[in-house]
């Protein structure tokens, strides 16, 4: 099964070249430039986006805020927490007074080390200090499939080409090519893949986005080279992983990716073959015939 149901580049036949040439000649406007620019941060293997964060997140749930679970909402949440009623302020003041009179020094000391939302806003001068970041798969999808992002290196404002992005990301993550094929596969089918490191998997799949419901599936990428797994897995590993996914109400998907011989270019993405195996624990109560 082809990992790219949404074709981005057609095969370079003579007919396709003539069609592309005619479209270029007849086009009135040049191809639009990417609306957002991100900086590749090698130390953390992510893309730092300083402008256009809301556009990327609201129009596809790309990226996350480093102070939030998903979208960059730190400033909004902090301002909202600061809007306490007079009754809440009075209750909090009385609670602290009772703790002090009862000799709860440890509790008072612990509270003294924390900042209130009002103190945080004063320290940051009511500015948004949250950084917005994309993982490498999201960034390359925005560059390659949507032409919505330009990637630059720190201290250099010249955007990287697609080939440079591919080679740079592959150097940062040797498994980038196989994982990106899986990411593009699910993205093109309408799913929203996000990193699944919290659950011990490669990706979790959201049907509508993190803002609406929890992820339904957990995906493990199983690279295949010459029809053999690059890293053989044990049954103990699989059972432990499935137990974790069951506890968090996610269905485990084993995604087998057949890797072509040449992985140095993104133009070979059509040669990746993807097979999915849904793994579920058999229960005699739920699986009766």
Phi, psi and omega in degrees: 000129183291135180283359184235075176299327177267105183286132178257318179235130178274166177294145188276065175275168180297321179297316180296321179295320179294319178297315179297322179295318178295321178295322178293322181289320185274348183292140180272319182249146175288165179298134184295147177279153177303139184278343183233153178233134179234151181253128180283120179255105186293327185292330180249357180056052176213171179249125181265120180249124183261335181227146179084021182297315183297325179296316181293320183282318184287337183250045177145358179059042175274136174081182178201160173274141183286350176249010181228164179285330180219266182288160180284087185240019185299310183296317180297317180292321181293319177295321180294321178294334182284345182274067180270144177284164179297326179295319179295321178295319180294317178298318180294321179294320179293323179297316179295324179293320178295320178298320180292319180291330180277357178080025179277071183292324182295319180293318179297320180295319179296319180292331180291337180278349182259152179256140174281167179297326179293319178294323178296318179294321178293321181292328181264004180057035178057031176254154181278110182263004182282135177266145179251128185226149175247144171281171187295326181291317177298318182297314182290328176296320178292327179283312190277312188269327187247347183052043183248002185214140170248135181250130178236163175266155179302131180081005181223123183265007178276119182296143176284145174286170178299319179295321179292320177298316180299312181292322180294316180290324178293327176291322179290325181223104182302336180265014185299318187298315181287321180290325179292324177302320177291317179300313181296323179301310182285325177298317182290343176269001176099358178279161176247097179281137175228160181299140183246025182299333179298330182251009178078020179238175181277316181221153165241145187249123175259136181285318182241347182129158182297339183283346188252319183201169179287163178293141181268330187230150173241131188244132171248126179275125181244092182291137179241124175239121184056041178064021178232145177293137177293323179231098180301139181251151180264163177293326178299317179298317182293320180292320177297316181295319179293325178295320177297314181296324179293321181294328180261015174059050176232146178267130183276131177241123172268113185255104181273124183244115175276117187267132177288172182293322183258114179243014184277351183227144178286346180291349179264014182297333177294341183275352177283137179243132185240131174232137183249137175233117178273123183252122178228150176283129181282127179239125181295336180280327183263341186245036177285146178279000000 
